[in-house]
């Protein structure tokens, strides 16, 4: 299951703070893979791959345990994961009639 967190920031986040957040999620969700996704000014995306969906409350608990990072966050929400079509499941054109 892919869970994507959109994090809005009030200032740039340091690598150590972001790594602390990613490590905190990994500790609370056994068997998951956590990575930083696309970032832009004022926004960071964190992607979590795990056997089940990760509730927003888990990320909020991790954030509360990191006071320096908590001060830099203005909002956090779940984001819809981008789904790419499976090439094998795409509709194929019907064969042309012979004759």
N, CA, C and O atoms as a GROMACS GRO file, in nm:
protein
  396
    1UNK      N    1   0.085  -0.116   0.000
    1UNK     CA    2   0.000   0.000   0.000
    1UNK      C    3   0.090   0.123   0.000
    1UNK      O    4   0.190   0.127   0.071
    2UNK      N    5   0.055   0.221  -0.078
    2UNK     CA    6   0.135   0.343  -0.088
    2UNK      C    7   0.062   0.456  -0.017
    2UNK      O    8  -0.052   0.488  -0.050
    3UNK      N    9   0.129   0.516   0.082
    3UNK     CA   10   0.074   0.630   0.154
    3UNK      C   11   0.164   0.749   0.124
    3UNK      O   12   0.286   0.740   0.136
    4UNK      N   13   0.105   0.860   0.086
    4UNK     CA   14   0.182   0.980   0.054
    4UNK      C   15   0.140   1.092   0.148
    4UNK      O   16   0.022   1.126   0.158
    5UNK      N   17   0.237   1.149   0.218
    5UNK     CA   18   0.213   1.261   0.309
    5UNK      C   19   0.262   1.390   0.242
    5UNK      O   20   0.375   1.397   0.195
    6UNK      N   21   0.176   1.490   0.240
    6UNK     CA   22   0.214   1.622   0.192
    6UNK      C   23   0.236   1.708   0.316
    6UNK      O   24   0.144   1.728   0.396
    7UNK      N   25   0.358   1.759   0.333
    7UNK     CA   26   0.395   1.837   0.450
    7UNK      C   27   0.423   1.980   0.407
    7UNK      O   28   0.509   2.004   0.322
    8UNK      N   29   0.350   2.074   0.466
    8UNK     CA   30   0.370   2.215   0.437
    8UNK      C   31   0.464   2.272   0.542
    8UNK      O   32   0.447   2.249   0.662
    9UNK      N   33   0.564   2.347   0.497
    9UNK     CA   34   0.667   2.398   0.588
    9UNK      C   35   0.667   2.550   0.594
    9UNK      O   36   0.628   2.618   0.499
   10UNK      N   37   0.713   2.603   0.708
   10UNK     CA   38   0.725   2.748   0.725
   10UNK      C   39   0.867   2.795   0.698
   10UNK      O   40   0.891   2.914   0.678
   11UNK      N   41   0.961   2.703   0.696
   11UNK     CA   42   1.102   2.732   0.668
   11UNK      C   43   1.167   2.607   0.610
   11UNK      O   44   1.109   2.499   0.620
   12UNK      N   45   1.284   2.619   0.551
   12UNK     CA   46   1.352   2.499   0.499
   12UNK      C   47   1.378   2.398   0.611
   12UNK      O   48   1.410   2.435   0.724
   13UNK      N   49   1.364   2.270   0.578
   13UNK     CA   50   1.387   2.162   0.673
   13UNK      C   51   1.524   2.103   0.648
   13UNK      O   52   1.560   2.074   0.534
   14UNK      N   53   1.600   2.086   0.754
   14UNK     CA   54   1.733   2.028   0.743
   14UNK      C   55   1.727   1.879   0.717
   14UNK      O   56   1.627   1.813   0.746
   15UNK      N   57   1.834   1.827   0.662
   15UNK     CA   58   1.842   1.685   0.630
   15UNK      C   59   1.828   1.599   0.756
   15UNK      O   60   1.758   1.497   0.754
   16UNK      N   61   1.893   1.640   0.865
   16UNK     CA   62   1.883   1.562   0.990
   16UNK      C   63   1.740   1.555   1.041
   16UNK      O   64   1.694   1.449   1.083
   17UNK      N   65   1.669   1.669   1.036
   17UNK     CA   66   1.530   1.670   1.082
   17UNK      C   67   1.444   1.579   0.996
   17UNK      O   68   1.363   1.501   1.047
   18UNK      N   69   1.461   1.589   0.865
   18UNK     CA   70   1.381   1.505   0.775
   18UNK      C   71   1.415   1.358   0.793
   18UNK      O   72   1.325   1.273   0.792
   19UNK      N   73   1.543   1.327   0.809
   19UNK     CA   74   1.582   1.187   0.832
   19UNK      C   75   1.526   1.136   0.964
   19UNK      O   76   1.489   1.019   0.974
   20UNK      N   77   1.521   1.222   1.065
   20UNK     CA   78   1.461   1.183   1.193
   20UNK      C   79   1.314   1.149   1.178
   20UNK      O   80   1.265   1.054   1.240
   21UNK      N   81   1.243   1.225   1.095
   21UNK     CA   82   1.101   1.199   1.069
   21UNK      C   83   1.084   1.067   0.995
   21UNK      O   84   1.000   0.985   1.030
   22UNK      N   85   1.164   1.047   0.892
   22UNK     CA   86   1.156   0.924   0.812
   22UNK      C   87   1.190   0.802   0.899
   22UNK      O   88   1.122   0.700   0.891
   23UNK      N   89   1.293   0.814   0.981
   23UNK     CA   90   1.330   0.703   1.071
   23UNK      C   91   1.221   0.675   1.173
   23UNK      O   92   1.194   0.560   1.205
   24UNK      N   93   1.159   0.781   1.224
   24UNK     CA   94   1.050   0.765   1.322
   24UNK      C   95   0.932   0.690   1.263
   24UNK      O   96   0.871   0.607   1.331
   25UNK      N   97   0.898   0.718   1.139
   25UNK     CA   98   0.788   0.646   1.074
   25UNK      C   99   0.828   0.500   1.056
   25UNK      O  100   0.748   0.410   1.084
   26UNK      N  101   0.951   0.476   1.010
   26UNK     CA  102   0.997   0.339   0.987
   26UNK      C  103   0.995   0.257   1.116
   26UNK      O  104   0.966   0.138   1.113
   27UNK      N  105   1.024   0.319   1.229
   27UNK     CA  106   1.022   0.249   1.358
   27UNK      C  107   0.879   0.212   1.398
   27UNK      O  108   0.857   0.107   1.459
   28UNK      N  109   0.784   0.296   1.365
   28UNK     CA  110   0.645   0.274   1.408
   28UNK      C  111   0.564   0.186   1.313
   28UNK      O  112   0.458   0.136   1.349
   29UNK      N  113   0.614   0.168   1.191
   29UNK     CA  114   0.543   0.087   1.091
   29UNK      C  115   0.638  -0.025   1.046
   29UNK      O  116   0.716  -0.006   0.952
   30UNK      N  117   0.631  -0.140   1.112
   30UNK     CA  118   0.721  -0.250   1.077
   30UNK      C  119   0.705  -0.294   0.931
   30UNK      O  120   0.594  -0.299   0.878
   31UNK      N  121   0.817  -0.324   0.868
   31UNK     CA  122   0.815  -0.376   0.731
   31UNK      C  123   0.786  -0.272   0.625
   31UNK      O  124   0.749  -0.307   0.513
   32UNK      N  125   0.804  -0.143   0.657
   32UNK     CA  126   0.774  -0.040   0.557
   32UNK      C  127   0.902   0.016   0.496
   32UNK      O  128   1.011  -0.005   0.548
   33UNK      N  129   0.886   0.086   0.387
   33UNK     CA  130   0.994   0.159   0.321
   33UNK      C  131   0.948   0.304   0.314
   33UNK      O  132   0.839   0.332   0.262
   34UNK      N  133   1.030   0.395   0.365
   34UNK     CA  134   0.992   0.536   0.368
   34UNK      C  135   1.096   0.615   0.290
   34UNK      O  136   1.216   0.594   0.306
   35UNK      N  137   1.050   0.707   0.205
   35UNK     CA  138   1.143   0.790   0.130
   35UNK      C  139   1.086   0.930   0.111
   35UNK      O  140   0.966   0.953   0.120
   36UNK      N  141   1.177   1.022   0.084
   36UNK     CA  142   1.136   1.158   0.053
   36UNK      C  143   1.097   1.162  -0.093
   36UNK      O  144   1.168   1.112  -0.180
   37UNK      N  145   0.983   1.222  -0.119
   37UNK     CA  146   0.937   1.236  -0.257
   37UNK      C  147   0.970   1.374  -0.309
   37UNK      O  148   1.064   1.437  -0.260
   38UNK      N  149   0.896   1.422  -0.406
   38UNK     CA  150   0.921   1.554  -0.463
   38UNK      C  151   0.908   1.664  -0.357
   38UNK      O  152   0.824   1.656  -0.267
   39UNK      N  153   0.992   1.765  -0.369
   39UNK     CA  154   0.988   1.879  -0.278
   39UNK      C  155   0.984   2.007  -0.359
   39UNK      O  156   1.032   2.012  -0.472
   40UNK      N  157   0.926   2.108  -0.301
   40UNK     CA  158   0.927   2.242  -0.360
   40UNK      C  159   0.930   2.340  -0.245
   40UNK      O  160   0.922   2.301  -0.128
   41UNK      N  161   0.942   2.464  -0.275
   41UNK     CA  162   0.948   2.566  -0.169
   41UNK      C  163   0.820   2.559  -0.085
   41UNK      O  164   0.710   2.579  -0.136
   42UNK      N  165   0.837   2.532   0.042
   42UNK     CA  166   0.723   2.528   0.133
   42UNK      C  167   0.649   2.397   0.137
   42UNK      O  168   0.546   2.387   0.204
   43UNK      N  169   0.698   2.294   0.067
   43UNK     CA  170   0.628   2.166   0.066
   43UNK      C  171   0.726   2.050   0.049
   43UNK      O  172   0.817   2.056  -0.034
   44UNK      N  173   0.706   1.946   0.129
   44UNK     CA  174   0.786   1.825   0.120
   44UNK      C  175   0.689   1.708   0.110
   44UNK      O  176   0.585   1.708   0.176
   45UNK      N  177   0.722   1.610   0.029
   45UNK     CA  178   0.641   1.490   0.016
   45UNK      C  179   0.719   1.371   0.071
   45UNK      O  180   0.836   1.353   0.039
   46UNK      N  181   0.651   1.290   0.153
   46UNK     CA  182   0.711   1.168   0.207
   46UNK      C  183   0.624   1.052   0.162
   46UNK      O  184   0.503   1.054   0.181
   47UNK      N  185   0.687   0.950   0.104
   47UNK     CA  186   0.615   0.832   0.054
   47UNK      C  187   0.646   0.714   0.144
   47UNK      O  188   0.761   0.688   0.178
   48UNK      N  189   0.539   0.641   0.182
   48UNK     CA  190   0.553   0.524   0.268
   48UNK      C  191   0.495   0.404   0.195
   48UNK      O  192   0.377   0.405   0.158
   49UNK      N  193   0.575   0.301   0.174
   49UNK     CA  194   0.527   0.175   0.116
   49UNK      C  195   0.520   0.074   0.229
   49UNK      O  196   0.621   0.046   0.294
   50UNK      N  197   0.403   0.020   0.253
   50UNK     CA  198   0.385  -0.074   0.364
   50UNK      C  199   0.273  -0.172   0.331
   50UNK      O  200   0.197  -0.151   0.237
   51UNK      N  201   0.263  -0.282   0.410
   51UNK     CA  202   0.158  -0.380   0.385
   51UNK      C  203   0.016  -0.323   0.397
   51UNK      O  204  -0.076  -0.370   0.331
   52UNK      N  205  -0.002  -0.221   0.483
   52UNK     CA  206  -0.134  -0.159   0.499
   52UNK      C  207  -0.118  -0.007   0.498
   52UNK      O  208  -0.008   0.044   0.515
   53UNK      N  209  -0.227   0.063   0.478
   53UNK     CA  210  -0.224   0.210   0.478
   53UNK      C  211  -0.178   0.261   0.613
   53UNK      O  212  -0.212   0.203   0.717
   54UNK      N  213  -0.101   0.368   0.613
   54UNK     CA  214  -0.051   0.428   0.736
   54UNK      C  215  -0.140   0.547   0.770
   54UNK      O  216  -0.152   0.640   0.690
   55UNK      N  217  -0.202   0.546   0.889
   55UNK     CA  218  -0.289   0.658   0.925
   55UNK      C  219  -0.209   0.786   0.953
   55UNK      O  220  -0.093   0.779   0.995
   56UNK      N  221  -0.270   0.899   0.929
   56UNK     CA  222  -0.207   1.029   0.951
   56UNK      C  223  -0.162   1.044   1.097
   56UNK      O  224  -0.065   1.114   1.125
   57UNK      N  225  -0.233   0.980   1.189
   57UNK     CA  226  -0.200   0.990   1.331
   57UNK      C  227  -0.058   0.941   1.361
   57UNK      O  228   0.009   0.995   1.449
   58UNK      N  229  -0.012   0.841   1.288
   58UNK     CA  230   0.125   0.789   1.308
   58UNK      C  231   0.225   0.900   1.276
   58UNK      O  232   0.319   0.923   1.352
   59UNK      N  233   0.206   0.967   1.164
   59UNK     CA  234   0.296   1.076   1.125
   59UNK      C  235   0.288   1.190   1.226
   59UNK      O  236   0.390   1.251   1.257
   60UNK      N  237   0.170   1.219   1.277
   60UNK     CA  238   0.155   1.325   1.377
   60UNK      C  239   0.229   1.290   1.506
   60UNK      O  240   0.289   1.378   1.567
   61UNK      N  241   0.225   1.163   1.548
   61UNK     CA  242   0.296   1.120   1.668
   61UNK      C  243   0.447   1.135   1.650
   61UNK      O  244   0.517   1.179   1.741
   62UNK      N  245   0.496   1.099   1.533
   62UNK     CA  246   0.639   1.113   1.504
   62UNK      C  247   0.677   1.261   1.507
   62UNK      O  248   0.778   1.298   1.566
   63UNK      N  249   0.595   1.344   1.445
   63UNK     CA  250   0.623   1.487   1.440
   63UNK      C  251   0.629   1.548   1.580
   63UNK      O  252   0.715   1.630   1.609
   64UNK      N  253   0.537   1.507   1.668
   64UNK     CA  254   0.535   1.558   1.805
   64UNK      C  255   0.661   1.520   1.882
   64UNK      O  256   0.699   1.590   1.976
   65UNK      N  257   0.725   1.412   1.844
   65UNK     CA  258   0.847   1.368   1.914
   65UNK      C  259   0.972   1.442   1.864
   65UNK      O  260   1.081   1.423   1.918
   66UNK      N  261   0.957   1.526   1.763
   66UNK     CA  262   1.068   1.602   1.706
   66UNK      C  263   1.037   1.751   1.714
   66UNK      O  264   0.993   1.810   1.614
   67UNK      N  265   1.060   1.816   1.830
   67UNK     CA  266   1.017   1.955   1.849
   67UNK      C  267   1.078   2.054   1.750
   67UNK      O  268   1.010   2.148   1.708
   68UNK      N  269   1.205   2.035   1.710
   68UNK     CA  270   1.265   2.128   1.613
   68UNK      C  271   1.194   2.121   1.478
   68UNK      O  272   1.172   2.223   1.414
   69UNK      N  273   1.160   2.001   1.436
   69UNK     CA  274   1.088   1.983   1.310
   69UNK      C  275   0.944   2.031   1.323
   69UNK      O  276   0.889   2.091   1.230
   70UNK      N  277   0.885   2.005   1.437
   70UNK     CA  278   0.746   2.044   1.461
   70UNK      C  279   0.728   2.195   1.441
   70UNK      O  280   0.625   2.239   1.388
   71UNK      N  281   0.826   2.273   1.482
   71UNK     CA  282   0.819   2.419   1.467
   71UNK      C  283   0.822   2.462   1.321
   71UNK      O  284   0.774   2.571   1.288
   72UNK      N  285   0.876   2.380   1.233
   72UNK     CA  286   0.889   2.415   1.092
   72UNK      C  287   0.770   2.370   1.008
   72UNK      O  288   0.762   2.403   0.889
   73UNK      N  289   0.676   2.295   1.067
   73UNK     CA  290   0.563   2.239   0.992
   73UNK      C  291   0.438   2.323   1.017
   73UNK      O  292   0.400   2.347   1.132
   74UNK      N  293   0.374   2.366   0.910
   74UNK     CA  294   0.249   2.440   0.924
   74UNK      C  295   0.127   2.353   0.895
   74UNK      O  296   0.015   2.390   0.931
   75UNK      N  297   0.147   2.239   0.830
   75UNK     CA  298   0.035   2.150   0.799
   75UNK      C  299   0.084   2.019   0.740
   75UNK      O  300   0.192   2.010   0.681
   76UNK      N  301   0.000   1.916   0.758
   76UNK     CA  302   0.033   1.784   0.704
   76UNK      C  303  -0.098   1.717   0.664
   76UNK      O  304  -0.196   1.722   0.738
   77UNK      N  305  -0.098   1.654   0.547
   77UNK     CA  306  -0.219   1.588   0.500
   77UNK      C  307  -0.182   1.466   0.416
   77UNK      O  308  -0.069   1.453   0.367
   78UNK      N  309  -0.279   1.379   0.399
   78UNK     CA  310  -0.262   1.264   0.311
   78UNK      C  311  -0.285   1.314   0.169
   78UNK      O  312  -0.371   1.398   0.143
   79UNK      N  313  -0.206   1.262   0.078
   79UNK     CA  314  -0.217   1.300  -0.062
   79UNK      C  315  -0.250   1.175  -0.142
   79UNK      O  316  -0.202   1.066  -0.110
   80UNK      N  317  -0.328   1.191  -0.244
   80UNK     CA  318  -0.362   1.078  -0.330
   80UNK      C  319  -0.238   1.033  -0.406
   80UNK      O  320  -0.171   1.114  -0.470
   81UNK      N  321  -0.209   0.906  -0.397
   81UNK     CA  322  -0.094   0.851  -0.470
   81UNK      C  323  -0.122   0.855  -0.619
   81UNK      O  324  -0.232   0.825  -0.664
   82UNK      N  325  -0.022   0.892  -0.696
   82UNK     CA  326  -0.035   0.895  -0.842
   82UNK      C  327  -0.029   0.752  -0.891
   82UNK      O  328   0.064   0.678  -0.859
   83UNK      N  329  -0.126   0.714  -0.968
   83UNK     CA  330  -0.130   0.577  -1.021
   83UNK      C  331  -0.100   0.580  -1.170
   83UNK      O  332  -0.161   0.653  -1.247
   84UNK      N  333  -0.004   0.500  -1.205
   84UNK     CA  334   0.030   0.488  -1.347
   84UNK      C  335  -0.046   0.369  -1.403
   84UNK      O  336  -0.055   0.265  -1.337
   85UNK      N  337  -0.099   0.382  -1.522
   85UNK     CA  338  -0.171   0.268  -1.581
   85UNK      C  339  -0.077   0.151  -1.608
   85UNK      O  340   0.037   0.170  -1.650
   86UNK      N  341  -0.127   0.033  -1.583
   86UNK     CA  342  -0.051  -0.088  -1.610
   86UNK      C  343  -0.060  -0.114  -1.761
   86UNK      O  344  -0.171  -0.127  -1.813
   87UNK      N  345   0.052  -0.121  -1.832
   87UNK     CA  346   0.046  -0.139  -1.977
   87UNK      C  347  -0.026  -0.267  -2.018
   87UNK      O  348  -0.085  -0.272  -2.126
   88UNK      N  349  -0.022  -0.368  -1.934
   88UNK     CA  350  -0.090  -0.495  -1.968
   88UNK      C  351  -0.242  -0.485  -1.956
   88UNK      O  352  -0.315  -0.564  -2.015
   89UNK      N  353  -0.288  -0.387  -1.878
   89UNK     CA  354  -0.432  -0.376  -1.856
   89UNK      C  355  -0.496  -0.267  -1.941
   89UNK      O  356  -0.617  -0.244  -1.931
   90UNK      N  357  -0.419  -0.200  -2.025
   90UNK     CA  358  -0.475  -0.096  -2.109
   90UNK      C  359  -0.560  -0.160  -2.219
   90UNK      O  360  -0.532  -0.270  -2.267
   91UNK      N  361  -0.664  -0.089  -2.256
   91UNK     CA  362  -0.753  -0.139  -2.360
   91UNK      C  363  -0.677  -0.147  -2.492
   91UNK      O  364  -0.602  -0.057  -2.529
   92UNK      N  365  -0.698  -0.255  -2.562
   92UNK     CA  366  -0.635  -0.273  -2.692
   92UNK      C  367  -0.742  -0.254  -2.800
   92UNK      O  368  -0.858  -0.291  -2.780
   93UNK      N  369  -0.703  -0.197  -2.911
   93UNK     CA  370  -0.801  -0.180  -3.018
   93UNK      C  371  -0.850  -0.315  -3.071
   93UNK      O  372  -0.774  -0.411  -3.080
   94UNK      N  373  -0.976  -0.320  -3.106
   94UNK     CA  374  -1.035  -0.442  -3.162
   94UNK      C  375  -0.971  -0.470  -3.297
   94UNK      O  376  -0.940  -0.377  -3.371
   95UNK      N  377  -0.953  -0.596  -3.329
   95UNK     CA  378  -0.894  -0.626  -3.462
   95UNK      C  379  -0.992  -0.582  -3.573
   95UNK      O  380  -1.114  -0.587  -3.558
   96UNK      N  381  -0.934  -0.539  -3.682
   96UNK     CA  382  -1.013  -0.495  -3.797
   96UNK      C  383  -1.082  -0.616  -3.860
   96UNK      O  384  -1.022  -0.724  -3.868
   97UNK      N  385  -1.206  -0.600  -3.904
   97UNK     CA  386  -1.275  -0.713  -3.968
   97UNK      C  387  -1.205  -0.750  -4.100
   97UNK      O  388  -1.156  -0.664  -4.173
   98UNK      N  389  -1.202  -0.878  -4.126
   98UNK     CA  390  -1.139  -0.927  -4.250
   98UNK      C  391  -1.247  -0.941  -4.357
   98UNK      O  392  -1.353  -0.998  -4.333
   99UNK      N  393  -1.218  -0.890  -4.472
   99UNK     CA  394  -1.311  -0.920  -4.579
   99UNK      C  395  -1.349  -0.813  -4.663
   99UNK      O  396  -1.428  -0.832  -4.756
   0.00000   0.00000   0.00000
